[in-house]
Amino acid sequence: MVRYAALLWDMDGTLVDSLPVIYEAFSEMLRQYGREPVSLEWMRERVGHPFGETMKLVGLGEEARAYYRQVYFSLGEKHKPFPGIVETLREVYGKIPMVIVSNKSREGMKKTLAPWNGEQWFDLCVCEDDVKNPKPHPEAFGVVQRFWQKQGKSLEPSDVLMVGDTAIDYAFAQAVGMDFAYASWGYGKVENPQFTLKEPSDLLVLAGLDERRPVCEGPELDLHGYAPQDVERVVRLYLQEASKKGYRQVRVIPGKGKGVRKKQVERVLFDHPLVLSFRESHPLWGGWGSYDVFLKGE
């Protein structure tokens, strides 16, 4: 069952192995302007940060930045996606809408995606040109929400998963209120991420696109992260699987602050033939908002 209404992706270090190109262009710029070279590790740690901040660290301005872009764009064909990215995007495409949120410029983003036709997989690409405040500021998510609204849809942060490789991406997800999955194949280091992806295909399981994974994996169902349109279907399937596994009491957690979702859960619990009774959980044992559900024996 699909668990998210949308997936947001970082680009450099998550989708694309762009460090070699960035480092080559940056090194040429430093040489051209008589600056000391920087190490590859230094450059790795700067990927994902607003580029203007990186330029300030080496004491260069707009003229040098323009030269960097000239060199960088000339190397654009060298950009490649990480192994497994295209296969994962192909599996997700058409099932969950996907968006790129990057601190790169529009032109830089297009040059990075063009060699492997990466833009085809995404409903929207948000870059530094679209916002006044780049990641980790939550402004970019407002751009995404307005895109959804133009299609007559709403998009809640708790229904979205952000995939990224740096602490900036994690801070962005936290500022917005999204779930976060750390792309461990990338360039950054993230302390205590909510989820960790060892390879791109791990996303399929996390997003609920792996049909082999059972819904009932224990006596508790946490609906936080499931797409709204799937809530009632997931609850019904969970109750069926829980009953088959011999559970007689389970807990269903609608998710944080979701009045609509609570009503969806209650609707299923009232009518489901396997439900003997249910009650709202006590604050000391799960908190208000979750439900203790008692199932009928065979």
KALINWO-V711384 format. One record per backbone hydrogen bond with DSSP energy under -1.0 kcal/mol. CO is the residue of the C=O (numbers start at 1). NH is the residue of the N-H. If there is no record, write none. Layout:
# KALINWO-V711384
co = (CO:CO)
nh = (NH:NH)
This chain:
# KALINWO-V711384
co = (2:6:7:8:9:11:11:11:15:16:16:18:19:20:21:22:23:24:25:26:27:28:29:30:31:39:40:41:46:50:51:52:53:55:56:61:62:63:64:65:66:67:68:69:70:72:73:75:76:80:82:84:85:86:87:88:89:92:92:97:98:99:100:104:105:106:107:108:109:110:113:113:114:117:118:119:124:126:127:134:138:139:140:141:142:143:144:145:146:148:148:149:156:157:159:159:160:161:162:163:164:166:167:168:169:170:171:172:173:173:179:180:181:182:182:183:195:197:199:200:201:202:203:204:205:207:210:219:221:223:227:228:230:231:232:233:234:235:236:237:238:239:240:241:242:243:248:250:251:252:253:258:259:260:261:262:263:264:265:266:267:268:272:274:277:279:282:282:287:290:291:292:293:294:294)
nh = (227:161:99:163:101:14:15:16:82:13:18:22:23:24:25:26:27:28:29:30:31:32:33:35:34:43:44:45:49:54:55:56:57:60:59:65:66:67:68:69:70:71:72:73:74:75:76:78:79:17:85:88:89:90:91:92:93:95:96:7:123:9:126:128:109:110:111:112:113:114:116:118:117:120:121:122:100:102:130:137:141:143:144:145:146:147:148:149:150:151:153:152:159:160:5:6:179:8:181:10:183:170:171:172:173:174:175:176:177:178:162:195:164:184:197:186:182:184:202:203:204:206:207:209:208:3:213:251:253:226:230:231:234:235:236:237:238:239:240:241:242:243:244:245:247:246:295:293:221:291:223:262:263:264:265:266:267:268:269:270:271:272:275:296:294:292:285:287:290:281:252:279:250:276:277)
